[in-house]
Amino acid sequence: MKAKLLLVTLLTPLWLLGSTTLFETIERTNVGIGGYTLGKALSAEQKSIARQNAQKANIEGTYKFTDGMLNIVADAINDRVVLIYKAYEKLDNSMLKGVVGSYIGEYEEPTTITHNNIIYWFYDSEGAKITLDDYEAWRSSMQPSKNDGPHAQKVSAEKKPLGQMVMVKLSSNKPFNGETAFNDGSAYLIISSEPLLTSNYTIKH
C-alpha cells in the first residue's frame, strides 16, 4: 500500500501539488460570498448546481456555472473555486449606493477606493485585510526618489511587494457618490487571486 501511494505521489505533476497548496492557502483566507469561498472545493450540492447551470468558461482548465446572480469558475481537476463574480445592470443612483453599502457591510472598511468608482479589499496569505495605512506605505515605497535610477520603481516593488493573496474588487461605470441622476449604471464584483491565476491558468481571448 505504501509503495502504491509513493508511486501515485511520484506520478503526480509537481505543478498540481503546488497548485493544491496554493488553493489551500487561499481557502484559509475565508473570503467569498453566497456560500462560495475562493480556493475551497465545491460541495456536492454546489456541484449539482454547476451541472444544471453550466456556462462557457474562458479560462483553460476550469469550468463555469451560475448560481442565481453569481458566476463561479472552478478548477476542472479539484473542483476548487478559482473566481467569483457578479454583475449588476440598469442601476440608478440609489440602487448603486445600495450595492456599495451592502459590500462595505459584508467586507467592512476597504483597503482603498480609487477614482470614486473602484473599491478594493486586499487580503494577505493569513486572511488579514491589508489596511489603507499599509497600502499607502506600500505606494510610497514604490515611488522612486529624484536620485534613483530609471529602474528604481521595479527594484522597490521587488523589495517590498504588497503581499495580497486575495482581492475583492467592486467597480462601477458611474461614480459612487455622483449627484447627477442616472438609470444606466452598472457594477461588477469580482473575487480572485492574482497569484493563483497567473501561476496556473491561461485566459482565453
C-alpha positions in Angstrom: 0.0 0.0 0.0 2.8 2.4 0.9 4.6 1.6 -2.4 1.4 2.3 -4.3 0.9 5.6 -2.5 4.5 6.5 -3.2 4.1 5.7 -6.9 1.0 7.9 -7.2 2.8 10.7 -5.5 5.8 10.4 -7.9 3.4 10.4 -10.9 1.5 13.5 -9.7 2.7 16.6 -11.6 4.7 18.9 -9.4 2.6 21.9 -10.6 -0.5 20.2 -9.4 0.9 19.6 -5.9 2.0 23.3 -5.8 -1.4 24.4 -7.0 -3.2 22.4 -4.3 -1.0 24.1 -1.6 -1.9 27.5 -3.1 -5.6 26.6 -3.2 -5.4 25.6 0.5 -3.7 28.9 1.4 -6.3 30.9 -0.4 -9.1 28.9 1.2 -7.7 29.7 4.7 -8.3 33.4 4.0 -12.0 32.6 4.1 -13.0 35.2 1.5 -16.1 34.6 -0.6 -19.8 35.3 -1.0 -23.1 33.5 -1.2 -21.8 30.2 0.3 -18.8 30.1 -2.1 -15.3 30.6 -0.8 -12.3 31.3 -3.0 -10.0 28.3 -3.1 -12.5 26.0 -1.4 -13.8 22.8 -3.1 -17.4 22.9 -4.2 -19.9 20.9 -2.1 -22.0 18.1 -3.5 -24.9 20.5 -3.7 -22.8 23.1 -5.5 -21.6 20.6 -8.0 -25.2 19.7 -8.7 -25.9 23.4 -9.3 -22.9 23.6 -11.6 -24.1 20.7 -13.7 -27.5 22.3 -14.1 -26.3 25.8 -14.9 -23.1 25.2 -17.0 -21.7 28.2 -18.9 -18.8 28.5 -21.3 -15.5 29.1 -19.5 -12.8 31.3 -20.8 -10.1 30.1 -18.5 -8.3 26.9 -19.6 -8.5 24.1 -17.1 -11.7 25.4 -15.5 -15.5 25.2 -15.8 -18.0 27.9 -15.2 -21.6 28.0 -13.9 -24.1 30.3 -12.5 -25.9 30.2 -9.1 -28.5 33.0 -9.2 -26.6 36.2 -10.0 -23.3 34.7 -9.0 -20.9 33.4 -11.7 -18.5 30.8 -10.4 -15.3 29.5 -12.1 -13.9 26.2 -10.6 -10.9 24.1 -11.4 -11.6 21.2 -13.7 -9.5 18.8 -11.7 -10.1 19.5 -8.0 -13.4 21.5 -8.2 -11.9 24.3 -6.1 -13.2 27.8 -6.7 -11.0 29.9 -8.9 -13.1 33.0 -9.5 -16.3 34.5 -8.3 -18.1 37.5 -9.9 -21.4 39.2 -10.0 -22.7 41.8 -12.4 -25.4 44.5 -11.8 -27.1 46.4 -14.7 -29.6 49.2 -15.0 -28.8 50.8 -11.7 -29.9 54.3 -10.7 -28.2 56.4 -8.1 -30.0 54.9 -5.1 -29.5 51.3 -6.3 -25.8 51.8 -6.9 -25.3 53.3 -3.4 -27.2 50.3 -2.0 -24.9 47.9 -3.8 -21.8 49.7 -2.4 -23.3 49.8 1.1 -24.1 46.1 1.0 -20.5 45.2 0.2 -19.0 47.6 2.7 -21.2 45.9 5.2 -20.0 42.5 4.0 -16.3 43.2 3.8 -16.1 46.2 6.1 -13.6 49.0 5.6 -12.0 48.8 2.1 -8.3 48.7 1.6 -8.6 51.6 -0.9 -11.0 53.5 -3.2 -9.8 54.8 -6.5 -11.4 57.3 -8.9 -14.6 57.2 -6.9 -15.8 54.2 -8.8 -13.5 51.3 -7.8 -13.2 49.8 -4.3 -10.6 47.2 -3.3 -10.3 44.9 -0.4 -6.9 43.1 -0.3 -6.2 40.1 2.0 -2.8 38.6 2.8 -2.0 34.8 3.0 -3.1 34.8 6.6 -6.5 36.2 5.7 -5.8 39.5 7.3 -7.1 42.5 5.4 -4.5 44.9 4.2 -5.3 48.3 5.7 -5.3 51.7 4.0 -2.2 52.6 6.0 -0.4 49.5 4.8 -1.5 50.2 1.2 -0.4 53.9 1.4 3.0 52.9 2.9 3.5 50.4 0.0 2.6 53.0 -2.6 5.1 55.4 -1.0 7.8 52.7 -1.2 7.0 52.4 -4.9 7.8 56.0 -5.7 11.4 56.5 -6.8 13.3 59.4 -5.4 14.9 62.1 -7.6 18.3 60.5 -7.1 17.2 56.9 -8.1 17.9 55.4 -11.5 15.3 54.5 -14.1 14.8 51.0 -12.7 14.2 52.2 -9.1 10.5 51.6 -9.1 10.8 48.0 -10.3 13.5 47.3 -7.7 11.4 48.9 -5.0 8.5 46.7 -5.9 10.6 43.6 -5.7 11.9 44.6 -2.3 8.5 45.3 -0.8 5.6 43.6 -2.5 2.1 44.5 -1.3 1.6 40.8 -0.4 -2.1 40.4 -1.4 -3.2 36.8 -1.8 -6.9 37.6 -2.4 -8.6 40.6 -4.0 -12.2 41.7 -3.8 -12.9 44.4 -6.3 -16.2 46.4 -6.8 -16.2 48.7 -9.8 -18.8 50.8 -11.5 -19.2 52.8 -14.7 -20.7 55.6 -12.5 -19.1 57.5 -9.6 -20.3 56.0 -6.3 -21.2 59.4 -4.9 -22.4 61.0 -8.1 -25.1 63.6 -7.7 -26.3 63.6 -11.4 -29.3 61.4 -11.9 -28.8 58.2 -14.0 -30.6 54.9 -14.5 -28.0 53.2 -16.7 -25.4 52.4 -14.0 -23.6 49.1 -13.9 -21.4 47.5 -11.2 -19.2 44.5 -11.2 -17.9 42.5 -8.2 -15.0 40.1 -8.6 -13.2 37.9 -6.0 -9.9 36.5 -7.3 -6.3 35.6 -6.5 -3.7 37.0 -8.8 -1.0 34.5 -7.6 -3.4 31.7 -8.4 -4.5 33.0 -11.8 -1.0 33.9 -13.1 0.7 30.7 -11.9 -1.9 28.1 -13.0 -4.2 29.3 -15.8 -4.3 30.8 -19.3 -7.2 33.1 -20.0 -8.7 32.7 -23.5 -9.5 35.8 -25.6 
